Every structure is written in structure tokens, then in C-alpha cells.
Amino acid sequence: MASQRVSDMTLEELNQIIDRAVDRRLQGLVKPQDIRTTAELLAYMDRHRIVPPPGSKSAREMLREDRDA
């Protein structure tokens, strides 16, 4: 691209510059921060799952109590 000033650029040249700038910004957002396998993620979720104590009310029961109160 030979032109340096925006006023001298064609619409296509300006669009290319904008596209490159947006792509550079998006690259910083989509970099994977966690490179675990699906099996590792599922195992992690199993280990950190919330397990209610035995005999506690189910979510359905609690919702019904709230609705009927």
C-alpha cells in the first residue's frame, strides 16, 4: 500500500487496515489460557463438584417450598 494518509486511501485499503487492527486485537482475546484435555477437564469437574449432604432437599423441593410459601 503506497498511500500513507487516510484521505488518499481507497475504501478497500482502509477496510484492510481496519480488518488487520481488529484481528490483532481479537488475537489477544482468543489465546487459550487452559490447554487441558477434555478428559482432564471432566475429571477436574468431578473432583470439584458440589455434593449435597445425604437427606438434604432437592432443588425441586426447595423451589416448590418457595413457590408455595
C-alpha positions in Angstrom: 0.0 0.0 0.0 1.7 3.2 -1.2 -0.6 5.8 0.3 0.0 6.9 3.9 -2.8 9.4 4.6 -6.4 8.1 5.1 -7.7 10.8 2.7 -5.5 9.3 -0.1 -6.6 5.6 0.5 -9.2 3.8 -1.3 -12.1 2.3 0.6 -10.7 -1.2 0.1 -7.3 -0.1 1.6 -8.9 1.5 4.6 -11.0 -1.6 5.2 -7.9 -3.8 5.0 -6.2 -1.7 7.7 -9.2 -1.8 9.9 -9.5 -5.6 9.5 -5.9 -6.1 10.4 -6.2 -3.9 13.5 -9.4 -5.7 14.7 -7.7 -9.1 14.0 -4.7 -8.1 16.1 -7.0 -7.0 19.0 -9.0 -10.2 18.8 -5.9 -12.4 18.8 -5.2 -11.3 22.4 -8.6 -12.3 23.5 -8.8 -15.8 21.9 -5.4 -17.2 23.1 -6.2 -20.4 25.0 -5.4 -19.9 28.7 -6.0 -23.5 29.6 -4.6 -26.3 27.5 -6.2 -29.3 29.3 -7.7 -32.2 27.5 -11.4 -32.9 27.7 -10.8 -35.9 30.0 -8.7 -33.7 32.3 -11.5 -31.1 32.4 -14.2 -33.7 33.2 -12.0 -35.2 35.9 -11.5 -31.8 37.4 -15.2 -31.1 37.4 -15.9 -34.5 39.1 -13.4 -33.7 41.8 -14.8 -30.2 42.5 -18.5 -31.0 42.1 -20.8 -29.9 45.0 -22.4 -32.9 46.6 -25.2 -32.1 49.0 -25.3 -33.9 52.3 -27.4 -37.1 52.5 -31.1 -36.3 53.2 -31.0 -32.8 52.0 -33.8 -31.4 49.9 -33.5 -31.5 46.2 -33.6 -28.3 44.1 -37.2 -29.2 43.0 -38.3 -29.5 46.6 -36.8 -26.1 47.6 -38.4 -24.4 44.6 -41.8 -25.8 45.5 -41.4 -24.6 49.1 -40.6 -21.1 47.8 -43.5 -21.1 45.4 -46.0 -22.3 48.0 -44.8 -20.0 50.8 
